[in-house]
Amino acid sequence: MTDATSQTRHIPDRLHSRLYATLRSWEALLLAVAVAIFIVNSFTSPYFLNAWNLSDATFNFTEKAMIAFAMALLIIAGEIDLSVASIIALASTAMGFAAQYGAGTPELVIIGLTVGLLCGAFNAFFVTVLGLPSIVVTIGTMSLFRGISFIILGDGAYRGYPADFAWFGQGYVFWVITVEMVLFVIIAVIYGVLLHKTNFGRAVYAIGNNPTGALFSGIRVQRVKFILFLLTGLMSGVAAICLTSRLGSTRPSIATGMELEVVTMVVLGGVNILGGSGSIPGVVIAAFVMGLVTFGLGLLNVPGIVMSIFIGLLLIGVIALPRLWTMIAARRAKP
Amino acid sequence: MSVIKKIMASAAAVAMMAASPALAEDMRIALVVKALGIGFFEAAAKGAEEAAAELGDVEIIYTGPTDTTAEGQIEVINALIAQNVDAIAISANDTDALVPALKKAMQRGITVISWDSGVAPEGRQMHLNPSSNPLIGNMIIKLAADHLPDGGDVAVLSATTTSTNQNVWIEEMNKVMGNYPGINVVSTVYGDDLADKSYREATGLMQSFPDLDAIIAPTSVGIVAAAQAVVDAGKVGQVNVTGLGLPSEMAGAIESGASQSFAIWNPIDLGYSATMLAYEIAKNGASTEAGATIPMGRMGSLTLDENSEGAMADPFIYDASNIDAFKSIF
């Protein structure tokens, strides 16, 4: 009898230690890049290590990151929303319109969030109820939402926002910590918990990996997707409030091209563009990487086009690296 | 890790190239444009460098976003505030959205002026206009009269009947007609800033007034269409097309002789003047109150109106002598 117990062998459920896996993870790689960029920036510009300057620099990514968290969940679930920047334009236009008629800050916030939610619901309806591909639907609504702003505003602008509305985009909670920075942290925590610690989060991964399998496992796939589109719309509403408050005015061209920066941030954060995998910490680090790179290069007065090239190289580099690594490892493993 | 190392190495290389060592006592003036890679603004930067060379103790930081967005310009402004530059001279993508960022710059002691495309008064100390309505109104009739020493009949080909700019310029032109005896404006037609309609209107003018000597088109669309109409009607040498146009689009008309000369602002002078003004305000504390006069080197001096705006000069005249130099610029 004792023989049998001595013969049972321990089969590990992972080949390497947890620490080894963490060190080799995407997040670790990205964090190393972020630290490296931070160090390089500190050496190349005497203005980089200054609390106020770093505080100003956070505006380069906070608004985009707020949307990126919701977008990460959506992309993990195998869908995408390219209309987010246009939702900002429409929400901002609606707020500006209300402000002309004397709406106060609380009303403006409610209007911004509501318009965001409605736009999200509009996208969700076409994707989940009519079953259309999200990339097609949101390319359409990208033109539609901004088009409505252009019809309302033309080449004009809304300016008359109440003075206390500036708090969201220009205010400080204490010392150099901006309101937007605090919002960014709160939203990051909420989405981190939602994705990694709840059944809803598991459902998102399941849908991204295998929608049919998820459906047969009892997950209400369409309802989860509907909620994800609502969340992306809602976050676009939050970003619209922050950006409008920071600019103190609204034009229909507000946030032009931001959708691609948001998607870049998500992909840089290690989210698989085909769905199924990714993490919120990854997106947080990616937000910092993009913010640090643009601010650091800005301090050196590097032309914007070089900055775009740099972000592009960074994206391709960080995506290609793990793939190269796997290929090299596979080749070495062969006898 | 090698890819990352390479990225970092190239980052360092970019950094070395970009961080040209500035002398500590140099005054740093940032020329912020709507977007990089636009010929007009590259020419303005050339003018700014000319001013810097003349002043001696100035370093020009020529910068701007990749796209013509207000958000992009705000990121640039934040980076300039962080570097604590001495002055920012900006051609704005948005009159209002830049105000909070530029206000912050002014609070940190940075001189802020706008040029070409302005910022709302609370976001800058002064604004430099390339020209003014009376100067433009006078210039368009002068261009026609200069080639008609014995007088003659001219017609105006405008944009739309409701185009504010063109209407004001034509009104200003009418005010100074007394200075050009013998010149008669026989008709004013509207091409709606559409190439084909402008072409038809220009052709119609030549048929209705066989003795027409010149067509004045104070619009960059109309002037090109009118020149083409004159060439197609075989009236080169009889009808002179003039007005406001872009050198790149008008080079052919100057070459064919359909247009003797035309005018538009000179971006080099604009960049030069903006730099001179920023320097005078930041270094010598020149007043930007209404009515103040600020010197700007070879361009004379600028007098500010009640909105702290000023007009640089007459529109610059382009003809066969200088078109080749400018046609590649804008």
Interface residues (C-beta under 8 A of the other chain):
Chain A: L29 A32 V33 A36 I37 V40 T44 S45 Y47 F48 N50 W52 N53 D56 A57 F59 N60 A157 R159 A166 G169 Q170 L243 R246 L247 G248 S249 R251 S253 I254 A255 T256 G257 M258 T294 F295 L297 G298 L299 L300 N301 V302 P303 G304 I305 V306 M307 S308 F310 L313 L314 G317 A320 L321 L324
Chain B: V3 I4 K6 I7 M8 S10 A11 A12 V14 A15 M16 A18 A19 A35 L36 G37 I61 T63 G64 P65 T66 D67 T69 A70 E71 G72 I74 E75 V76 N78 A79 I81 A82 Q83 N84 D94 T95 D96 A97 V99 P100
